[in-house]
């Protein structure tokens, strides 16, 4: 491979890899141990490997951290429906049962568990198995957040061991961390590494408003670690393992975890409201790279650049202008878009925060009152509506999204496992027009779809912002 060759990495959301096709699941099953002991010993980091660092003479005590964290990490098995690819014999694609697995972290003694949303997405049955493999429970999804790839699951149990949250802001680059999870069905595996970087935005979350500020680590994590714990040397949670960067689908040196401070806020909202309370700055901001720095004639590539502001939005009212560079959010330095998103992720609608803004040669402080997705200050309730007729969850898009895409309405499609899945929409696809009519009410959209008689023309927007059109006739 030459230095000039472009190496194409793909980001693997672990369970999506394992559950994407029956073939992928077969690969997953081949690696299951028969007796367990030998394969587990050969594929996990042993105490003998770690003990030189953990002796009485000093060093990092990985053994103690492992003993604290392992009982708090569970094995999650999921059964879900998935529509297979259409063929000549089955033009609509057969719906079949798919089994997959992942990890989760107990965060309270009464059975609340955090995991990745892609682990339990479309789940019809969730089985949660404790670390000792002696007890299993049926899990129920309390809520999930596609923008951060987090979900909250509940089991009916008491007196469970649970993880302690650490402050991920205080986690330094170069510090030791352990990854605890269930890679390739090898339950309760522990690996060690260091924090390689923080604030990574890797375009993993395909959502209109993603939250990406990952902790990057070289602790070995693989398919099945999704939703597992990244802990510090005290055994406390610093992140939820979510993705790897690899050409093969297996560990290749880099893993990514959602910081514990983001996790704490997201699952707190899911528990209290069943819905994440996102706070927004009504402006379009981007990273500053060398090309943009040359265009705007600045030597400073730190901060985020304001491309535009929404007229009469909260940013406009606070005095923010296109061309400004935001250096700090709530007195915290932001050098990248990921760090900017992370700071907003801690806030709720109605919170008033300071911004340090560079305009020309001057740095000014502005104060902005953050809003929800509809441009108001109140806490929001979930607008999710499940359509039994279509076999999907439907939700209206927000005012901010309407302004962003220049449309008068739209319905987001998610968790497809019925009639509408025949269109093969991306999860999160926004239908902006059904037979030349736009909708803001999911129930009205459902009725229009049902009354269309199997002949529909659809225009919409993919999660990456690209436009798409679909046509269907002859019944569904």
N, C-alpha and C positions, 0 to 999 in steps of 0.2 A: 504494500500500500504506500503510495507516494505521499509526500507532505501536501501536495496540491490536491489530492483527492478529497472530495467532501464526504465526510463520514456522516451518514444519516442515522441519528439516534432516535429511537422512539421511546416515549414515556409510557410505562406500563402501569396501569391501575390494577393491582394484583388480582383481585377476583374477577375483573373483566377478562383478564387473560385466562384464568382457570375455567371460567364458566362460559366463555364466548361460543364454543362449539362442543359437540360431543367428543370430537377428537382431542380437544384440549383437555377435557375431563379425563379421557383415557390416559393421557400423559400424566395427569395428576395422580391417577390411581396406580399406575405402574410403580411409582416411587413409594407407595405405602409399604412399610415394613410388615413382614409376616409375624415375626416374634417381637420386633420392636427394639430390643436392646442393642444388637450389633449395629444396625443401621443408624439408630439414634446416636450411638457413641461415635460413629465415623463421620457424622454430618453435623454435629453441633460442637461448639467450643467447650472443651473439657476443662474441669477444674485444674488438671495438671498443667494445661497451657497457661492458665491465669495465675496459678499460685506463686510464681516468682515475683509478681507484682504485689502479692497480698500477704507476705510473710510478716512476722512480728517485728522485723527490722524496719518496717515502714513501707511506703509505696501505696498504690491505689488498691483498695480492698474490693475487688469485683465480686468476691464470694458473698460478702455481706449484702451488697446491692442486689445481687441475684436472689438471695434468700428473701429479701423484702418484696421484690417486684413480681417474682414468678407466681405466687399464689393469687395475685391480683389480675392476671392475664388469663382470659378464657378462650376456648376453642369454639368457633361458631360454625355450625353446619346449616346450609340454606337449601331449601327446595323451591324452585320457581318455574314458571312457564316461560318458554322462549319460542318465538316463531323462527323456524329454520328458513334457509334461503329458498326462494321459489325455484321450481324446476319445470321441465316440459310436462311432467306427469302431475305436478302439483303447482299450478301457476300462482297460487296465493301463499304457498309456504305452510308446511304443517306445524302445528303447535305441539311441542313436546315438553316433558318434564326434564329439568336440568338440575343437577346437584352441584354444589360448590361449597367452598369453605374459606374461612378467614379467622381473624383474631378480634378480640375486644378487650377493654380494660374496665374493671369494676371501679366505679368512682364513689360508691356509697354502700354502707353495710346493708341497706334494704333493697339492693338489687338493680341499681341504675348502672348501665354499661355504655361506654362510648365506643364507637367503631367508625369505620368509613361508610358513607352512604352507599358506595358501590358494592360493599359487602352484602348489604341487606336489601338492595334495590329489587323491586318486583317480587319480594319474598312471599311465598304462600305459607311456608312453615320455617320457623327458626328454632334450632336446637342449640342451647348453650351448655357447654360441658366445662365443668370446673377444672382447675389445674391438676387435681389429684385423680382425674378421670373416673371418680367414683360417684359423682352426682351430675345429673343433667336436668335442664329445665327448658320449658317452652318460653321463648322470648317473644315480646311484642314491641313493635316499633312505636315509640312515643312521638318521634318527629325526626325529620332529616332536613339537611340544608345542602342543596346541590351546589351553591356558590362556594362552599368551603369543603365539600366532600366529607361531611360529618353527619353522623346519625346517633340518636339516643335510643337504646333498647332497655326494656324493663323485664326482669324476671321476678317471680314471687318467691322471695327468700329473705331471711333475716340473718344477722350476725356474720355477714360475709367479710373477708379481708378486702380492703379497698386501698387504692393508691392515694398518695399525698401529692398534690400539685406543687411543683416548684415554679419560681418566677423565670420564665424562659428569656425575659429581657436580660437577666443577669448571667445567662449561660455564655461563657466566653468562647470564641473560636480557638480551637486547639485543645479544649477540655475533653476528658474521657466521657463516653456515653456507652450504654448497653442497649441493644435491641432485643426485646423479648416478644416471642410470638410463635406461630405454628407453620413454618414454611414446609411446603410439600407434605402436609399432614404429619410432620415431625413435631409432635406437640411439645410445648413448653421448652423451646430452644432459646438459648442465650448466645449472643455474639457481642464482641466489643470493638470499639473504634473511637474516633475522635470527631468533634464538630469541625467540618471542613469549611463551612461558610454559613452565613445566615442571610435572611431576606431574599431568598431566591424566588424569582418569578419565572416559571418554566413552561407556561402556557399548557398546563395539564388540565385545569378545570375548564371544561367547555360550557361556559355560562355567560350570560350577557354582562353580569357584574361579579366576576370571580374574586375571591380573596386568596391571593397567593403570596406568601412570604415564608417559604419553606426553610427549615433547618436542613442543611446538607451534611451527611455523615458518610464515613467509609465503613461503618459497622455493617457486616454482611447481612443483607435482608433480601428475601426472595418471595415469589408468589406464595401467598398464605400468611405472610407477615402483615398484610393490610389490616389496619385497625389495631395493631399491637402497640406496645409501649416502647418509647424511647426514654430511658431514665438516666439520671446522673449517678455519680458514685455514692450518693446517699440512698439510692433506690427510689427517688422521687420522680414524678412524671415531668419531663420537659417537652415531650411531643408525642404525636400519634403517627406511626409509620404509615406512609400512604403510597409511595411510588418509588420506582428505580429507573435509572437511565441505563439502557442496555441495548446491544445489537442482537442479542440472542433470546431475551426474555428471562434470563437468570442474572444473578448478581455480577456486576462488572465494575464495581468500585464506588458507585455513587447511589445513595439512597436519600429520600426526602421525607421529612416529617413536618406535620402541622404544629406550630409552637403551642405549648400548653396554655399560654395566656389567651390565645384565640380560642382554643378548645373550651376553656373554662367559660368564656363569655357566650359562645354559641350554644353549648349544652345547657347553660343556665337559662337562656332564652327558651330553648326547646322544652325544658322542664316547666318553666313558669307560664309560658304563653302558647306552647305548641308550635311556635313560629318564630323565626329569628328576626329581631328588631334591628334592621340595617339602617345605618345613618349615612346620608349622602351629602357630598358637596356637588352642587349642580354646575359642574364644569368638566370639560374634557381635558385630562392631563396625561402626559406621556413621559417615558424615560428620555433623558438627554444623552444621546450618543455623539460620536465624533462628527457625524454628518450634520446633525441638528445643531451642534455647538458651532460648527463653521457657518451654518446658515444664519443663525441669530447673533453671530459674531461675539462669542464668549469663550473664555478659556476654562470656565467652570462647568464640569460635567456632573456635578452633584446636584441633588434636588430634582424636582419634577417640573416639566414645562407645561404651562397652561395654553393649550391650543385654542380653546374657546370657552365662553361662559354662556349659560342659558339666560336669555333676557328675562329680567325680573325674578330670577331665581335667587337662592340664598347667597351664592357666591357674588352675583352681580350687586345685590343689596349691601354686601359687606365691603364692596369696593375692589374686588379682585378683577383683573383685566387680562384679556388675551395677551400673551407675550411675557407675563409675569413668571418668575421661577419661585416655586414654593420650597423653602429651605427647612422649615420646621413645622410640625403639626403638634399642637398641644405641648409645646416646648421640647419636643423630641425631634432630633435631627432625622430627616428623611433624605437618603441618597439615591434611592431607587423607587420605582413604581410599587414594587412589592412592599417596601417599608411604608410607603404612603397608604396603601390599602390596609396594611396591618394596623396602623394608628386609627384609621376610621372604623375598623372592625371592632374596636373596644368601646365605641360610643353608641348612643341610642338617639333616636329622633328627639329634638328639643334641647340636646346638649349644646352649650356654647363654648367654642374652643378658639384659642389664638392661633394664627398662622404667621410665620415669619416669611416675608415675601421680598425677593429682590426685584426691583424695578429700575432698570438702567443701572446707575452706580450706587443707588440707595437701597437700604434694607428697611422695610416698613413692617409694622405689626398690625394685622387686621383681626377682627373678631367676627366669627361667622356662627350663626345658629344652624345646626345641621337639621335636615328634614328627612322624612321617610321617602319611599319611592314615588309617592304621589305628591310630593312637594309640600306636605303639611307637617305639623310638629308632633302629632299624636302617635302613641303606640298603635301598631296595626294588628288586626286579627287575620288569621289565615283566610284566604279567599279560594282555597282549593275546593274543587267540586269533582266528585268521582262519578263518571258517566258509565253506568252499567251497559247501556246500549253500545257505546263506542269502545268500552273496555280500556279506559284511560282516565288519568287525572287531568282536569282542565282548570286553568286559572287565567284571569284577565291580566294583560300586561299593564304596567304602571304608567303614570303620566310622564315620568322621566324617559321611559322606553319609547313612548309615543313621540316625544320630542326628538329623541335620538335618531329614530328611524323615519320620521316624517310621515307617520300614519295616524289615522283617527281612531284606531282600535286594534285589538288582536287577542287571540286566545293561545296560551302556551299549552303544549301537549307533553305529558310526562307519564312514566310508569305504564307504558302501553303493553297490553297482553290480550287484547280482544280484536274486534272488528277493524278498528282504525290502524292496527299494527300492520295490516296488509299494504299500507302505503310506504312502509319502511322509513317513516320520519325519524330524524335524529331525535334523541331525547332532549326536550327543551325547545323543540321547533315551535315557532310562532306562526299561527295561521292568521294572516292579515286580511284575507279575502276568501270567502266561500261563495262561489257563484256570483261574484262581483258585489258581494255585500260584506261589510265589516261588522264585527261584534265586539261588545265589551262585557256581555253577560254570558257565562258558560252554559246556562240552561237554555237560553235562546239559541245559542250556537248548536247545542245538541239537537234541539227540535228542528232547526233548519237542515241539519245533516240527515236526520231521520226522514224528513219530508222531501228530500232531494230525489228519492226514487232510484238511488244507485248511480246517478249521473252528477258528478261534481267536478268543478274546476277550482283549484286551490292555488293561491299565491301566498308565499310566506318567507320567513327569515330563519336561517340556520343559527345555531348557537354562536358561530364565528362571525355572524353579521352578514353572510352571503345570502343572496336572494335565490329562491327556487320556486318552480311551478310544477303542479301535479294535475293530471287529468284521469278520471276514472268513469267508466260507463258499464252498464250491463248488470248492475247489482253487486252487493257486497254482503 
